[in-house]
Amino acid sequence: MLFPTPLTSALRCAFLSLALFLIAGCQSKKNTQAIIHTSMGDIRVRLYDDTPRHRDFFLRLIRSGAYDSLRVRRIERDFVVQSGYASEVPLLTAPPAQTTQRPLLRGALAANGSLFFIVQGRPQTDATLDKWEKQLGKKFSPELRALYKQKGGAPQLEGQYTVFGEVTAGIDVVDKIAALPRNSNDEPLETVTMRVKTLERQ
């Protein structure tokens, strides 16, 4: 049996390190995609791998058929569009909300049990951010304030829900849905149907 020379060992370690780096790099880009087919157009979303409990629960709901026949349940213009399964889904228990570092910017996909919502929020101002800081009893960093002023979102929900994905295409469809007339319970007067399907990892 030949013993490896120091050079051979070094090359082997370098090769192994490179392989692990490439694998890790590929894995970091693999986020599950899903598409929300609505009667007003399609919304494509990317599910984050760093919130696996909520990602997997969302996927289990899709595969169970619970999201095959949905409707938009609530719209709050310049705030959120909500859908999902209102009652408990048999054999599926929703994970508890977990605080993440991801803000609730425009296009964020967040969970409330088996209900989910997409943030449509308008751009914030210093005055509105000051108001939400006072209400929440917390301070937003200068970087976070800049994001909310530039992109819009729902800073008043910070720390209350898990952001587990984001809209990558179809935010204009979210805007169209949010613009629909609604009743006093924030339910759209026009029925907007939804069904959610997964796409191949990309």
Stockholm file with secondary structure:
# STOCKHOLM 1.0

chainA/1-202         MLFPTPLTSALRCAFLSLALFLIAGCQSKKNTQAIIHTSMGDIRVRLYDDTPRHRDFFLRLIRSGAYDSLRVRRIERDFVVQSGYASEVPLLTAPPAQTTQRPLLRGALAANGSLFFIVQGRPQTDATLDKWEKQLGKKFSPELRALYKQKGGAPQLEGQYTVFGEVTAGIDVVDKIAALPRNSNDEPLETVTMRVKTLERQ
#=GR chainA/1-202 SS CCCCCHHHHHHHHHHHHHHHHHHHHHHHTCCCEEEEEETTEEEEEEECTTCHHHHHHHHHHHHHTTTSSEECCEEETTTEEEEECCSCCTTCCCCCCCCCSCCCBTTEEEEETTEEEEECCCCCCHHHHHHHHHHHTCCCCHHHHHHHHHHCBCGGGTTTSEEEEEEEECHHHHHHHHTSCBCTTSCBSSCCEEEEEEECCC
#=GC SS_cons         CCCCCHHHHHHHHHHHHHHHHHHHHHHHTCCCEEEEEETTEEEEEEECTTCHHHHHHHHHHHHHTTTSSEECCEEETTTEEEEECCSCCTTCCCCCCCCCSCCCBTTEEEEETTEEEEECCCCCCHHHHHHHHHHHTCCCCHHHHHHHHHHCBCGGGTTTSEEEEEEEECHHHHHHHHTSCBCTTSCBSSCCEEEEEEECCC
//
